[in-house]
Amino acid sequence: MTRRSLVVLALACACRPQPGSSDSDGSTSGTTSGAATGTTGEPPTSTTGEPATETATVVHSFGSYLMTPYLEIEPCVQWTLHNDEAIYVNAVTLVNDGGFHHSNWFAVPEEVFPGEDGFWDCASRSYNEITAAVEGTVLFAQSTQSRQEVMQLPAGAVIKIPARHKIIAGTHLLNLGSTDLDSELRMALDIIHPRDIGAVLAAMHLDYRDLAIPANKHSRFTGNCSFKATFEKSTGKPFDMKLYYVLPHYHYLGEYFGLQVLGGARDGEFLFKLDGFNGGANGAAFDPPVDLSDAEGLRFACGFNNWLGKDIGYGIGDQEMCMMLGLVDARVMIESRVSEGSQLVGVDGEVVLHEAECANYAVFKNPAQGPPTPEEIARPLYVPPADPGDVDLEPTKSCIDSAPTAAPDTPTTLASVRDSIFTPSCTFSSCHDASAPAAGLDLQTAEGLGARLLAHEVVADTPDALVTPGDPQASWLYRLVAECEPQNGDGATVRHMPFNAPTLLPDPLVAKLRAWIEAGALDD
């Protein structure tokens, strides 16, 4: 893999008044014609006299990973920043072309897990997330199946990446399609000046591992995580924690996540809810942050709709997970986990209820995770160097309409369309699965698929049928996957598909759908 990165310095500042400057009519002006750059040793200032905001965006492509049909693999990936000074990250953007089921990201010293950048076998460097978190810091986590995601923290809240660090992640790749998937992975870091920092955040992790999800039932698993006492015992200080960001994680059977305050006057107050599973970016930032100092901890719950004919446990593949990443302003990192002791506590309507108490652990933050020094605050914004051969990358790839003359991937049968397009890109993210299909369109069930496509009533305001045999351009399904900005009957632009994808499917796959429609949209 080749290392490609772009550093884009964005200095958002108004011009400072210059003594003696004047407009053409001779009157004294409050601005100058040249923008301050912040590289003269003095911070640029706004028209109010306060220092202006300095930001920079660092963009990097990890290259592409070729996933053969039905491949499931968990490689690691790395990007060495070559940063001689600390950088302070206020936002992270992650973009991929599909197949990245989830990934957990850390910043670690360059000498930890030594080796070349790019993709590599995690076991070859004895990679594990506990070492990454303790030696460095948690940076980011990807929502399940998300192709495009931005973790934007509130103003002044940052993840600190100390000098001479690298970005590293364990990834879970899954290609459920019948064709090869070549997926590029790209990341952008938005960094801010040390003088603008209000809080250097640490990680919190809630995890319900003792899952026994019953077959053909709705169920919910609730973990009560009373970590106040653990915090106070570890630090010798009163409990003090502010919650800035949360990201839940479950798989395709998940249908609910809830986060509540546990204990204190606000016991039971909901902080966050998520219904369903759609492959979207599902993190949420709190501005202002949630002060948990008067609580005992947090209560979290995951709900599942197990329509499979077997019980499901905790794990990858066809198994499930129930966890949450939190970013907090606190003295320690918190790990709260249900590894055993899950109890059946009742039934609420059709939902089988399970509950357990969390085991709680506290780990002090790495000493390098301190606030900016006075020297950092006084200096201009530091931006990591770019390699001489770097390509000018944008944080998000540009979308280009599918080429109408592209040769189709073969065969161009409905069964192949389902296996190569619908299954990996439309149903596995649960938008159009059999259990709760978006817009009532089930693209998962093989039996009767052709008839459903022809008979489906389009919800969008468009004169096009979902599929018009012989005419792709009059088929709303084709236009949604072939055009970056499809327009409805009123001329309004609607979101293209797949959901939450910055770009379209590869041209040969779009051409396969086009060829199937042109040939009469025949059922197999």
Backbone torsions as a table, in degrees:
resi	resn	phi	psi	omega
1	MET	NA	140.7	176.7
2	THR	-95.9	144.4	-179.8
3	ARG	-89.1	123.7	178.5
4	ARG	-130.2	130.8	176.5
5	SER	-148.7	157.2	180.0
6	LEU	-132.6	135.1	173.0
7	VAL	-110.6	119.5	179.2
8	VAL	-114.3	111.6	-179.6
9	LEU	-90.8	119.2	-179.4
10	ALA	-115.7	107.5	-179.3
11	LEU	-102.1	105.9	-177.3
12	ALA	-94.8	90.9	-177.8
13	CYS	-143.7	147.4	171.7
14	ALA	-85.0	160.1	-178.0
15	CYS	-78.2	146.8	179.5
16	ARG	-85.5	144.7	174.7
17	PRO	-62.0	137.9	177.7
18	GLN	-112.1	126.2	-179.5
19	PRO	-56.8	132.3	175.1
20	GLY	85.8	-5.7	178.7
21	SER	-73.3	152.6	-176.8
22	SER	-147.4	157.4	173.1
23	ASP	-81.5	176.8	-177.0
24	SER	-64.7	-22.3	179.7
25	ASP	-88.1	3.1	175.8
26	GLY	91.7	-6.1	179.8
27	SER	-78.5	153.8	-179.6
28	THR	-72.4	133.4	-177.3
29	SER	-101.5	149.6	177.0
30	GLY	-89.9	-3.5	-179.7
31	THR	-135.6	165.9	174.1
32	THR	-115.0	171.2	-178.4
33	SER	-85.9	-11.1	-178.4
34	GLY	-110.5	135.6	179.9
35	ALA	-82.2	140.3	176.1
36	ALA	-69.3	147.4	-177.0
37	THR	-106.9	-15.8	179.6
38	GLY	77.3	15.5	-178.7
39	THR	-111.6	12.4	-176.2
40	THR	-97.4	2.7	-177.6
41	GLY	99.3	-15.3	175.5
42	GLU	-113.7	137.0	179.2
43	PRO	-67.5	141.3	175.1
44	PRO	-63.2	150.3	-178.7
45	THR	-122.4	156.0	175.9
46	SER	-87.1	-179.6	-180.0
47	THR	-68.4	-14.0	177.3
48	THR	-87.0	-5.5	-177.6
49	GLY	91.4	-7.9	177.9
50	GLU	-83.7	151.2	176.6
51	PRO	-57.7	135.5	178.9
52	ALA	-79.2	163.2	-179.3
53	THR	-78.0	128.0	173.7
54	GLU	-110.6	129.1	178.7
55	THR	-136.5	161.3	173.9
56	ALA	-146.8	150.1	176.4
57	THR	-119.5	125.6	178.7
58	VAL	-109.3	121.5	-175.6
59	VAL	-117.0	138.6	-177.0
60	HIS	-142.6	137.7	171.5
61	SER	-103.8	127.4	176.0
62	PHE	-81.7	-0.2	-174.4
63	GLY	88.5	-170.8	-177.4
64	SER	-109.6	150.0	174.9
65	TYR	-117.5	123.9	-179.6
66	LEU	-88.1	114.8	178.8
67	MET	-103.7	118.8	176.4
68	THR	-73.2	164.5	-177.8
69	PRO	-54.5	133.9	174.5
70	TYR	64.0	22.9	179.2
71	LEU	-77.7	136.2	168.3
72	GLU	-128.6	122.8	-173.7
73	ILE	-151.9	156.1	-177.1
74	GLU	-128.2	72.4	177.9
75	PRO	-80.2	161.8	170.3
76	CYS	-98.3	164.5	-179.2
77	VAL	-146.1	151.3	-171.9
78	GLN	-145.2	146.4	174.7
79	TRP	-139.7	113.4	177.6
80	THR	-85.2	124.9	-173.6
81	LEU	-81.5	-23.7	-176.0
82	HIS	55.8	38.2	-177.2
83	ASN	-92.3	120.6	178.6
84	ASP	-80.2	-14.0	177.7
85	GLU	-131.1	164.2	176.8
86	ALA	-67.6	148.9	171.0
87	ILE	-124.2	153.5	-173.3
88	TYR	-122.8	112.9	-169.2
89	VAL	-97.3	121.5	179.3
90	ASN	-100.9	-16.8	178.4
91	ALA	-153.8	146.8	176.4
92	VAL	-128.0	132.6	174.9
93	THR	-117.3	132.5	177.1
94	LEU	-127.4	130.2	-177.8
95	VAL	-133.1	137.8	174.8
96	ASN	-145.5	169.1	-177.4
97	ASP	-97.7	19.5	179.1
98	GLY	106.4	158.7	178.2
99	GLY	89.2	-12.1	176.8
100	PHE	-87.6	97.6	-174.6
101	HIS	-66.7	-49.4	169.0
102	HIS	-163.4	166.2	-180.0
103	SER	-157.2	144.5	179.6
104	ASN	-119.2	128.4	-167.2
105	TRP	-116.3	141.7	-178.9
106	PHE	-137.3	158.9	167.5
107	ALA	-112.8	124.9	-176.6
108	VAL	-132.0	158.1	175.3
109	PRO	-58.2	150.9	-175.4
110	GLU	-57.4	-31.3	-175.5
111	GLU	-82.0	-8.7	178.9
112	VAL	-82.7	134.1	-175.3
113	PHE	50.8	58.5	-172.8
114	PRO	-64.3	145.6	178.7
115	GLY	156.4	178.4	-176.5
116	GLU	-73.3	157.8	174.8
117	ASP	-71.2	166.0	179.9
118	GLY	104.6	-161.0	179.3
119	PHE	-87.5	144.1	180.0
120	TRP	-157.4	163.3	179.6
121	ASP	-74.5	120.5	-175.3
122	CYS	-58.0	-39.8	-177.0
123	ALA	-65.8	-26.2	-177.4
124	SER	-65.8	-20.5	177.9
125	ARG	-119.2	15.0	180.0
126	SER	53.8	43.2	-178.1
127	TYR	-69.8	136.8	169.1
128	ASN	-151.1	151.0	-172.3
129	GLU	-72.4	-29.3	179.6
130	ILE	-64.2	-46.6	177.6
131	THR	-61.2	-42.4	-179.8
132	ALA	-61.0	-42.2	-178.1
133	ALA	-70.0	-38.6	-176.6
134	VAL	-77.7	-41.8	-179.8
135	GLU	-74.4	-26.4	-178.6
136	GLY	-131.3	-122.6	179.3
137	THR	-157.3	154.0	173.4
138	VAL	-71.4	135.4	179.9
139	LEU	-107.5	-45.8	-166.0
140	PHE	-169.3	155.4	170.2
141	ALA	-137.0	142.3	-177.7
142	GLN	-90.1	135.0	172.1
143	SER	-64.5	150.9	-176.8
144	THR	-58.1	124.1	176.0
145	GLN	65.8	9.2	-176.9
146	SER	-71.2	131.6	177.6
147	ARG	-92.6	-20.5	-178.5
148	GLN	-148.0	126.6	-174.5
149	GLU	-151.3	138.2	175.6
150	VAL	-124.0	121.3	170.7
151	MET	-96.8	98.5	-179.6
152	GLN	-101.8	112.5	179.2
153	LEU	-84.0	158.0	176.5
154	PRO	-59.6	159.7	-179.4
155	ALA	-54.9	130.5	177.0
156	GLY	87.6	-12.7	178.0
157	ALA	-91.5	133.2	-173.0
158	VAL	-142.4	158.7	161.6
159	ILE	-100.2	125.0	-178.6
160	LYS	-90.2	129.1	173.2
161	ILE	-113.0	105.2	-177.3
162	PRO	-65.5	172.1	-179.2
163	ALA	-60.5	148.7	176.7
164	ARG	55.3	53.4	177.1
165	HIS	-118.3	167.1	176.6
166	LYS	-136.0	157.3	176.6
167	ILE	-93.1	134.4	-176.7
168	ILE	-142.5	148.5	-178.7
169	ALA	-151.3	147.9	163.7
170	GLY	-96.6	129.0	-176.2
171	THR	-117.3	157.2	175.5
172	HIS	-123.4	109.1	-177.6
173	LEU	-104.4	140.1	-175.9
174	LEU	-149.2	114.0	176.4
175	ASN	-109.1	104.1	179.3
176	LEU	-88.6	2.1	-177.9
177	GLY	-86.6	166.1	-178.8
178	SER	-91.1	4.6	177.9
179	THR	-125.5	163.1	176.2
180	ASP	-61.2	147.6	176.1
181	LEU	-126.8	115.0	179.1
182	ASP	-104.7	104.1	-169.2
183	SER	-115.9	121.2	175.5
184	GLU	-83.7	143.6	177.3
185	LEU	-116.3	130.1	-175.8
186	ARG	-136.7	140.7	-180.0
187	MET	-132.7	144.7	173.9
188	ALA	-128.5	138.1	176.2
189	LEU	-114.8	122.1	173.4
190	ASP	-94.2	116.9	-176.8
191	ILE	-111.1	150.8	-179.2
192	ILE	-124.7	165.6	-177.9
193	HIS	-72.1	142.5	179.9
194	PRO	-55.1	-29.3	-178.4
195	ARG	-69.4	-16.8	-177.4
196	ASP	-95.2	8.0	-173.1
197	ILE	-88.6	132.7	176.4
198	GLY	-107.8	-29.8	-177.4
199	ALA	-154.3	130.9	171.1
200	VAL	-95.0	117.5	-168.5
201	LEU	-89.4	154.6	176.3
202	ALA	-122.7	167.3	-174.8
203	ALA	-92.3	149.2	167.9
204	MET	-129.4	140.1	-178.5
205	HIS	-133.9	122.0	174.8
206	LEU	-109.7	134.5	-171.2
207	ASP	-147.4	122.6	177.1
208	TYR	-106.3	98.9	-174.7
209	ARG	-94.5	-20.9	-175.8
210	ASP	-85.1	59.2	-178.6
211	LEU	-88.6	133.1	170.6
212	ALA	-138.2	83.7	-171.4
213	ILE	-85.0	113.8	-173.5
214	PRO	-70.0	146.2	-179.3
215	ALA	-66.1	142.2	172.4
216	ASN	57.2	34.8	179.0
217	LYS	-141.3	157.9	166.2
218	HIS	-88.7	138.1	-179.8
219	SER	-145.0	161.0	179.6
220	ARG	-142.0	137.1	-177.3
221	PHE	-122.1	121.9	-174.9
222	THR	-116.5	127.4	176.3
223	GLY	-109.6	128.1	177.6
224	ASN	-101.0	110.2	-171.9
225	CYS	-110.5	93.4	-179.9
226	SER	-93.1	85.2	-174.2
227	PHE	-99.8	5.7	178.8
228	LYS	-59.3	-48.6	-177.8
229	ALA	-63.5	-38.3	178.0
230	THR	-63.7	-42.4	177.3
231	PHE	-58.9	-50.1	-174.9
232	GLU	-68.6	-36.1	178.0
233	LYS	-67.0	-37.9	-177.6
234	SER	-74.1	-38.8	-172.8
235	THR	-97.2	-22.7	-173.0
236	GLY	70.5	16.8	-178.1
237	LYS	-124.0	157.4	174.1
238	PRO	-60.9	148.4	-179.3
239	PHE	-59.7	126.2	-177.5
240	ASP	-148.0	109.3	-176.9
241	MET	-151.0	136.4	174.8
242	LYS	-123.0	130.7	-176.5
243	LEU	-96.4	123.2	-176.6
244	TYR	-106.8	-28.2	-171.1
245	TYR	-156.8	142.9	174.7
246	VAL	-136.4	148.1	174.5
247	LEU	-143.2	113.1	177.3
248	PRO	-81.3	162.2	177.9
249	HIS	-146.0	119.6	166.4
250	TYR	-146.4	177.4	-175.4
251	HIS	-103.9	-159.2	-166.6
252	TYR	-72.0	-13.4	174.2
253	LEU	-86.3	-10.9	-179.0
254	GLY	-69.0	138.9	179.4
255	GLU	-133.0	0.5	-176.8
256	TYR	-162.7	142.4	166.7
257	PHE	-140.8	135.9	177.7
258	GLY	-135.7	143.0	178.8
259	LEU	-129.7	127.0	-177.5
260	GLN	-129.6	157.4	169.5
261	VAL	-70.5	137.7	178.3
262	LEU	-112.7	120.2	176.6
263	GLY	81.7	167.6	179.6
264	GLY	77.0	-172.9	-175.7
265	ALA	-66.2	-22.6	-177.4
266	ARG	-103.2	18.9	-178.5
267	ASP	-51.5	128.1	179.4
268	GLY	90.9	-6.9	179.0
269	GLU	-66.2	126.7	179.7
270	PHE	-78.2	131.3	175.7
271	LEU	-102.2	-28.5	-173.9
272	PHE	-159.7	139.3	173.8
273	LYS	-137.3	144.8	174.8
274	LEU	-139.0	127.2	177.4
275	ASP	-110.8	134.2	175.5
276	GLY	81.5	-172.3	-178.6
277	PHE	-149.2	117.2	-171.5
278	ASN	-132.1	8.5	-178.6
279	GLY	73.1	14.0	-179.5
280	GLY	-90.1	177.3	175.0
281	ALA	-84.9	111.9	-167.3
282	ASN	-112.5	13.6	175.2
283	GLY	-75.7	159.6	179.5
284	ALA	-142.9	134.6	176.3
285	ALA	-101.3	149.5	178.9
286	PHE	-111.3	119.4	179.6
287	ASP	-136.9	102.7	8.2
288	PRO	-74.6	163.2	179.0
289	PRO	-66.0	159.2	179.5
290	VAL	-86.6	119.0	178.5
291	ASP	-83.4	115.5	-177.9
292	LEU	-100.2	9.5	-171.6
293	SER	-62.2	-25.2	-179.8
294	ASP	-98.0	11.4	-179.8
295	ALA	-107.9	173.5	174.4
296	GLU	-94.2	-21.0	-177.9
297	GLY	161.6	-144.0	-177.8
298	LEU	-133.5	149.5	173.3
299	ARG	-114.9	129.1	178.9
300	PHE	-128.9	152.3	-177.4
301	ALA	-145.1	141.7	173.6
302	CYS	-120.2	136.1	176.5
303	GLY	-111.9	144.7	-176.7
304	PHE	-132.4	145.9	170.5
305	ASN	-115.3	95.0	-176.3
306	ASN	-90.0	89.2	179.1
307	TRP	-85.2	0.7	176.3
308	LEU	-77.0	159.2	-177.8
309	GLY	-89.4	30.2	179.8
310	LYS	-152.0	157.2	175.4
311	ASP	-70.4	149.7	-176.9
312	ILE	-123.5	139.8	177.6
313	GLY	-113.8	-156.4	-176.5
314	TYR	-95.6	131.1	176.9
315	GLY	154.6	-169.0	179.1
316	ILE	-98.5	-167.8	-176.0
317	GLY	68.9	-127.0	179.3
318	ASP	-91.7	11.7	177.2
319	GLN	-89.2	179.4	-174.2
320	GLU	-123.4	170.2	173.7
321	MET	-139.8	161.5	174.9
322	CYS	-147.6	102.3	-177.0
323	MET	-153.0	169.6	178.9
324	MET	-147.9	133.7	167.9
325	LEU	-94.2	131.2	172.2
326	GLY	-122.1	149.6	173.1
327	LEU	-116.9	125.2	-171.3
328	VAL	-132.7	156.6	168.2
329	ASP	-95.9	103.3	-175.4
330	ALA	-157.0	163.1	-179.2
331	ARG	-73.4	-24.7	-174.5
332	VAL	-133.1	161.5	169.0
333	MET	-88.2	140.7	-177.6
334	ILE	-113.5	131.9	170.7
335	GLU	-120.4	118.6	178.0
336	SER	-122.5	127.3	-168.2
337	ARG	-142.7	139.3	169.3
338	VAL	-104.4	100.8	178.6
339	SER	-99.2	-20.6	179.8
340	GLU	-159.1	168.6	175.0
341	GLY	90.0	10.2	178.3
342	SER	-65.4	132.1	-175.8
343	GLN	-122.3	141.4	170.2
344	LEU	-75.4	119.1	-173.6
345	VAL	-113.8	-4.6	178.4
346	GLY	153.9	-172.6	179.2
347	VAL	-134.6	132.1	176.9
348	ASP	-116.0	98.2	-174.3
349	GLY	65.7	-115.5	178.8
350	GLU	-97.8	2.6	-173.1
351	VAL	-100.9	122.5	176.2
352	VAL	-83.1	126.4	-172.0
353	LEU	-104.0	131.5	175.4
354	HIS	-124.9	151.5	-177.1
355	GLU	-152.1	153.2	178.7
356	ALA	-160.3	159.9	173.7
357	GLU	-91.3	142.3	-180.0
358	CYS	-82.9	145.9	163.0
359	ALA	-87.1	133.0	-171.2
360	ASN	-117.3	139.3	-179.1
361	TYR	-134.6	146.8	177.5
362	ALA	-127.5	134.7	178.6
363	VAL	-129.7	129.6	179.5
364	PHE	-64.5	144.3	176.1
365	LYS	-62.8	151.4	173.8
366	ASN	-56.4	136.8	-179.8
367	PRO	-55.6	-25.0	179.3
368	ALA	-71.4	-8.2	-177.7
369	GLN	-90.5	34.2	178.0
370	GLY	-83.5	176.4	179.8
371	PRO	-71.4	167.1	178.1
372	PRO	-60.4	147.1	177.1
373	THR	-81.8	161.1	175.1
374	PRO	-57.3	-34.1	179.5
375	GLU	-66.4	-41.1	177.7
376	GLU	-63.6	-40.8	-178.7
377	ILE	-65.1	-34.2	-177.1
378	ALA	-78.6	-23.6	-175.9
379	ARG	-83.2	161.9	171.4
380	PRO	-63.3	163.2	178.9
381	LEU	-58.8	128.4	177.4
382	TYR	-90.7	133.6	177.8
383	VAL	-124.4	128.5	-179.8
384	PRO	-58.3	150.1	-177.9
385	PRO	-72.1	153.3	174.4
386	ALA	-105.2	145.8	175.6
387	ASP	-64.4	147.4	-178.4
388	PRO	-56.6	-33.3	-177.2
389	GLY	-93.5	14.9	-177.0
390	ASP	-64.7	145.6	177.3
391	VAL	-92.5	146.6	179.9
392	ASP	-73.9	90.8	-179.1
393	LEU	-92.4	143.0	169.6
394	GLU	-92.9	156.2	178.6
395	PRO	-57.9	-35.2	-179.4
396	THR	-123.0	137.2	179.9
397	LYS	-66.7	144.7	177.5
398	SER	-75.4	143.1	178.4
399	CYS	-89.3	135.0	178.5
400	ILE	-126.2	130.7	179.1
401	ASP	-56.1	146.8	179.5
402	SER	-64.8	138.2	-179.6
403	ALA	-70.7	121.0	-176.7
404	PRO	-67.8	-15.4	-179.4
405	THR	-99.8	5.9	-178.1
406	ALA	-63.4	143.4	177.3
407	ALA	-75.5	135.6	-176.7
408	PRO	-77.8	147.3	165.9
409	ASP	-66.1	141.6	-176.7
410	THR	-114.5	157.3	-0.9
411	PRO	-76.7	163.0	-177.4
412	THR	-103.7	45.8	178.0
413	THR	-94.3	163.4	177.7
414	LEU	-63.5	-38.6	179.0
415	ALA	-60.3	-39.9	179.4
416	SER	-72.2	-36.6	174.7
417	VAL	-59.7	-43.7	179.5
418	ARG	-63.6	-46.5	-174.8
419	ASP	-71.4	-34.0	-173.7
420	SER	-98.9	-20.6	-177.9
421	ILE	-118.0	-59.5	-172.8
422	PHE	-64.1	-48.5	-174.6
423	THR	-63.3	-52.8	-177.1
424	PRO	-76.2	-26.7	-170.5
425	SER	-112.4	-17.1	-173.7
426	CYS	-120.3	-32.8	-175.0
427	THR	-104.6	-33.1	-176.3
428	PHE	-67.6	-26.8	174.2
429	SER	-79.2	1.6	176.3
430	SER	70.1	11.3	173.9
431	CYS	-66.4	-46.0	-174.9
432	HIS	-126.1	44.9	176.1
433	ASP	-84.3	-176.2	-175.1
434	ALA	-80.9	-23.6	-171.5
435	SER	-80.1	-42.6	-179.2
436	ALA	-148.5	69.2	-172.3
437	PRO	-69.3	134.8	176.2
438	ALA	-62.2	137.8	-179.1
439	ALA	57.2	18.2	179.7
440	GLY	72.4	14.5	-175.7
441	LEU	-102.4	105.2	178.2
442	ASP	-90.0	109.6	177.3
443	LEU	-103.4	7.4	-176.6
444	GLN	-93.2	-44.9	-174.7
445	THR	-71.6	120.8	-176.5
446	ALA	-68.7	-41.0	-177.5
447	GLU	-66.2	124.3	177.5
448	GLY	77.7	11.9	-176.4
449	LEU	-61.6	-45.8	-178.7
450	GLY	-59.6	-44.5	180.0
451	ALA	-64.4	-38.8	179.5
452	ARG	-65.1	-40.0	179.9
453	LEU	-63.4	-38.8	-178.4
454	LEU	-76.6	-30.3	-174.9
455	ALA	-94.8	-11.9	-172.8
456	HIS	-64.3	133.9	177.0
457	GLU	-88.2	117.6	-176.4
458	VAL	-67.9	131.1	179.7
459	VAL	-77.3	-34.3	-178.1
460	ALA	-64.7	155.7	178.7
461	ASP	-81.5	85.0	-178.8
462	THR	-147.2	145.0	176.2
463	PRO	-75.4	-12.2	-177.3
464	ASP	-74.2	141.9	167.3
465	ALA	-74.4	161.8	177.6
466	LEU	-59.0	-47.5	175.3
467	VAL	-134.9	122.7	175.0
468	THR	-109.7	104.1	-176.1
469	PRO	-52.7	128.7	178.8
470	GLY	88.6	-9.5	-174.1
471	ASP	-137.2	88.6	179.9
472	PRO	-59.6	-38.9	-176.5
473	GLN	-68.5	-17.7	175.1
474	ALA	-100.8	14.2	179.8
475	SER	-110.3	114.2	-176.3
476	TRP	-61.4	-35.1	178.4
477	LEU	-60.2	-46.3	-179.9
478	TYR	-64.6	-43.5	-177.5
479	ARG	-64.1	-34.2	179.9
480	LEU	-65.7	-30.9	-178.4
481	VAL	-100.2	-10.7	-176.7
482	ALA	-104.1	-18.0	-176.1
483	GLU	-118.4	136.2	178.4
484	CYS	-68.5	-33.9	-178.4
485	GLU	-131.7	68.7	178.4
486	PRO	-62.9	143.1	-178.4
487	GLN	-114.3	140.1	178.9
488	ASN	-82.8	-169.9	-176.1
489	GLY	-64.7	-23.1	178.4
490	ASP	-90.9	1.9	-179.1
491	GLY	84.0	6.4	178.9
492	ALA	-83.6	139.6	178.9
493	THR	-77.1	133.7	176.7
494	VAL	-115.5	166.8	-176.5
495	ARG	-72.7	132.5	175.8
496	HIS	-76.3	171.1	179.2
497	MET	-118.5	152.5	7.2
498	PRO	-68.1	158.7	180.0
499	PHE	-58.2	136.4	174.0
500	ASN	61.8	27.1	178.0
501	ALA	-105.6	129.5	178.9
502	PRO	-70.2	-24.8	-178.6
503	THR	-125.4	174.5	179.4
504	LEU	-87.9	172.8	173.7
505	LEU	-65.1	159.3	177.3
506	PRO	-55.3	144.1	-176.9
507	ASP	-51.8	-42.9	-179.0
508	PRO	-61.5	-31.9	178.2
509	LEU	-74.2	-41.4	176.1
510	VAL	-62.4	-39.9	178.4
511	ALA	-65.7	-31.1	176.0
512	LYS	-62.0	-45.9	177.8
513	LEU	-62.9	-41.9	178.9
514	ARG	-60.9	-45.1	-178.1
515	ALA	-64.9	-37.4	178.4
516	TRP	-64.0	-41.6	178.9
517	ILE	-68.1	-43.8	-179.8
518	GLU	-59.4	-33.5	-178.6
519	ALA	-80.8	4.5	176.0
520	GLY	109.5	5.0	178.3
521	ALA	52.7	51.2	-175.5
522	LEU	-78.5	144.2	173.4
523	ASP	-80.6	153.7	-179.1
524	ASP	-84.1	NA	NA
